[in-house]
Amino acid sequence: MAEPLRSNSGAGDKGNKDRQRQLNTLIGLSERFGEYLSNAFAKNISEGA
């Protein structure tokens, strides 16, 4: 289970930075996946599939 966020400790700051980095990575991946799905859908529509 994940630890709750703590803003009052130095170790918590590192954990928050790691969580922020992971969140940004997930956001980037989800955006790329959305673009891929949009392109695949558009290709299928244009080909009449």
VMD Tcl script that builds the backbone (N, CA, C; Angstrom):
set m [mol new atoms 147]
animate dup $m
set s [atomselect $m all]
$s set {name element resname resid chain x y z} {
  {N N MET 1 A 0.845 -1.177 0.000}
  {CA C MET 1 A 0.000 0.000 0.000}
  {C C MET 1 A 0.889 1.238 0.000}
  {N N ALA 2 A 0.517 2.267 -0.743}
  {CA C ALA 2 A 1.312 3.485 -0.839}
  {C C ALA 2 A 1.237 4.288 0.455}
  {N N GLU 3 A 2.342 4.945 0.760}
  {CA C GLU 3 A 2.369 5.804 1.937}
  {C C GLU 3 A 1.632 7.103 1.639}
  {N N PRO 4 A 0.979 7.688 2.625}
  {CA C PRO 4 A 0.337 8.992 2.412}
  {C C PRO 4 A 1.398 10.065 2.188}
  {N N LEU 5 A 1.038 11.107 1.465}
  {CA C LEU 5 A 1.966 12.212 1.226}
  {C C LEU 5 A 2.237 12.956 2.524}
  {N N ARG 6 A 3.500 13.286 2.754}
  {CA C ARG 6 A 3.883 14.073 3.916}
  {C C ARG 6 A 4.661 15.279 3.443}
  {N N SER 7 A 4.237 16.461 3.830}
  {CA C SER 7 A 4.900 17.681 3.361}
  {C C SER 7 A 5.871 18.269 4.383}
  {N N ASN 8 A 6.004 17.663 5.547}
  {CA C ASN 8 A 6.820 18.277 6.594}
  {C C ASN 8 A 8.139 17.556 6.842}
  {N N SER 9 A 8.585 16.700 5.928}
  {CA C SER 9 A 9.864 16.030 6.133}
  {C C SER 9 A 10.670 16.039 4.843}
  {N N GLY 10 A 12.004 16.015 4.990}
  {CA C GLY 10 A 12.887 15.989 3.831}
  {C C GLY 10 A 12.692 14.732 2.999}
  {N N ALA 11 A 12.500 13.589 3.644}
  {CA C ALA 11 A 12.272 12.342 2.924}
  {C C ALA 11 A 10.956 12.400 2.155}
  {N N GLY 12 A 9.976 13.064 2.740}
  {CA C GLY 12 A 8.693 13.216 2.067}
  {C C GLY 12 A 8.812 14.046 0.803}
  {N N ASP 13 A 9.700 15.046 0.832}
  {CA C ASP 13 A 9.908 15.872 -0.355}
  {C C ASP 13 A 10.432 15.038 -1.509}
  {N N LYS 14 A 11.376 14.137 -1.216}
  {CA C LYS 14 A 11.916 13.262 -2.261}
  {C C LYS 14 A 10.817 12.341 -2.783}
  {N N GLY 15 A 10.007 11.820 -1.881}
  {CA C GLY 15 A 8.902 10.966 -2.291}
  {C C GLY 15 A 7.894 11.714 -3.140}
  {N N ASN 16 A 7.629 12.955 -2.781}
  {CA C ASN 16 A 6.698 13.771 -3.565}
  {C C ASN 16 A 7.249 14.036 -4.957}
  {N N LYS 17 A 8.558 14.287 -5.043}
  {CA C LYS 17 A 9.178 14.522 -6.348}
  {C C LYS 17 A 9.099 13.258 -7.201}
  {N N ASP 18 A 9.329 12.104 -6.578}
  {CA C ASP 18 A 9.225 10.840 -7.305}
  {C C ASP 18 A 7.799 10.617 -7.794}
  {N N ARG 19 A 6.827 10.882 -6.943}
  {CA C ARG 19 A 5.422 10.723 -7.338}
  {C C ARG 19 A 5.050 11.684 -8.461}
  {N N GLN 20 A 5.555 12.915 -8.386}
  {CA C GLN 20 A 5.274 13.900 -9.435}
  {C C GLN 20 A 5.888 13.455 -10.754}
  {N N ARG 21 A 7.119 12.933 -10.697}
  {CA C ARG 21 A 7.786 12.442 -11.898}
  {C C ARG 21 A 7.001 11.272 -12.500}
  {N N GLN 22 A 6.557 10.354 -11.651}
  {CA C GLN 22 A 5.775 9.223 -12.125}
  {C C GLN 22 A 4.451 9.678 -12.730}
  {N N LEU 23 A 3.812 10.642 -12.095}
  {CA C LEU 23 A 2.551 11.169 -12.610}
  {C C LEU 23 A 2.765 11.813 -13.977}
  {N N ASN 24 A 3.830 12.598 -14.107}
  {CA C ASN 24 A 4.125 13.233 -15.397}
  {C C ASN 24 A 4.407 12.188 -16.464}
  {N N THR 25 A 5.097 11.110 -16.097}
  {CA C THR 25 A 5.358 10.028 -17.046}
  {C C THR 25 A 4.050 9.383 -17.492}
  {N N LEU 26 A 3.168 9.110 -16.542}
  {CA C LEU 26 A 1.876 8.501 -16.885}
  {C C LEU 26 A 1.033 9.418 -17.761}
  {N N ILE 27 A 1.058 10.715 -17.472}
  {CA C ILE 27 A 0.313 11.670 -18.283}
  {C C ILE 27 A 0.848 11.664 -19.714}
  {N N GLY 28 A 2.162 11.680 -19.855}
  {CA C GLY 28 A 2.769 11.651 -21.186}
  {C C GLY 28 A 2.408 10.385 -21.938}
  {N N LEU 29 A 2.467 9.245 -21.261}
  {CA C LEU 29 A 2.115 7.979 -21.897}
  {C C LEU 29 A 0.642 7.951 -22.303}
  {N N SER 30 A -0.221 8.482 -21.454}
  {CA C SER 30 A -1.648 8.469 -21.782}
  {C C SER 30 A -1.933 9.386 -22.972}
  {N N GLU 31 A -1.214 10.502 -23.058}
  {CA C GLU 31 A -1.390 11.396 -24.210}
  {C C GLU 31 A -0.939 10.713 -25.494}
  {N N ARG 32 A 0.209 10.031 -25.439}
  {CA C ARG 32 A 0.705 9.333 -26.628}
  {C C ARG 32 A -0.241 8.205 -27.027}
  {N N PHE 33 A -0.775 7.490 -26.059}
  {CA C PHE 33 A -1.715 6.411 -26.348}
  {C C PHE 33 A -2.989 6.969 -26.976}
  {N N GLY 34 A -3.463 8.103 -26.471}
  {CA C GLY 34 A -4.640 8.739 -27.037}
  {C C GLY 34 A -4.407 9.159 -28.478}
  {N N GLU 35 A -3.221 9.702 -28.765}
  {CA C GLU 35 A -2.881 10.080 -30.141}
  {C C GLU 35 A -2.851 8.845 -31.041}
  {N N TYR 36 A -2.262 7.762 -30.528}
  {CA C TYR 36 A -2.203 6.521 -31.293}
  {C C TYR 36 A -3.611 6.021 -31.619}
  {N N LEU 37 A -4.490 6.009 -30.628}
  {CA C LEU 37 A -5.860 5.544 -30.861}
  {C C LEU 37 A -6.583 6.444 -31.851}
  {N N SER 38 A -6.399 7.750 -31.734}
  {CA C SER 38 A -7.034 8.685 -32.658}
  {C C SER 38 A -6.559 8.452 -34.080}
  {N N ASN 39 A -5.261 8.272 -34.235}
  {CA C ASN 39 A -4.708 8.033 -35.575}
  {C C ASN 39 A -5.198 6.702 -36.142}
  {N N ALA 40 A -5.241 5.669 -35.317}
  {CA C ALA 40 A -5.706 4.366 -35.776}
  {C C ALA 40 A -7.180 4.434 -36.171}
  {N N PHE 41 A -7.969 5.127 -35.390}
  {CA C PHE 41 A -9.390 5.282 -35.694}
  {C C PHE 41 A -9.576 6.058 -36.996}
  {N N ALA 42 A -8.826 7.148 -37.145}
  {CA C ALA 42 A -8.929 7.957 -38.363}
  {C C ALA 42 A -8.514 7.154 -39.588}
  {N N LYS 43 A -7.489 6.334 -39.455}
  {CA C LYS 43 A -7.026 5.503 -40.563}
  {C C LYS 43 A -8.109 4.496 -40.951}
  {N N ASN 44 A -8.736 3.869 -39.960}
  {CA C ASN 44 A -9.801 2.897 -40.246}
  {C C ASN 44 A -10.976 3.569 -40.931}
  {N N ILE 45 A -11.308 4.770 -40.509}
  {CA C ILE 45 A -12.428 5.503 -41.126}
  {C C ILE 45 A -12.090 5.844 -42.581}
  {N N SER 46 A -10.854 6.334 -42.795}
  {CA C SER 46 A -10.472 6.745 -44.145}
  {C C SER 46 A -10.378 5.560 -45.100}
  {N N GLU 47 A -10.054 4.371 -44.572}
  {CA C GLU 47 A -9.946 3.174 -45.398}
  {C C GLU 47 A -11.297 2.479 -45.533}
  {N N GLY 48 A -12.293 2.942 -44.817}
  {CA C GLY 48 A -13.614 2.344 -44.882}
  {C C GLY 48 A -13.734 1.019 -44.167}
  {N N ALA 49 A -12.856 0.805 -43.200}
  {CA C ALA 49 A -12.874 -0.471 -42.464}
  {C C ALA 49 A -13.884 -0.441 -41.354}
}
mol reanalyze $m
mol bondsrecalc $m
mol representation Tube
mol addrep $m
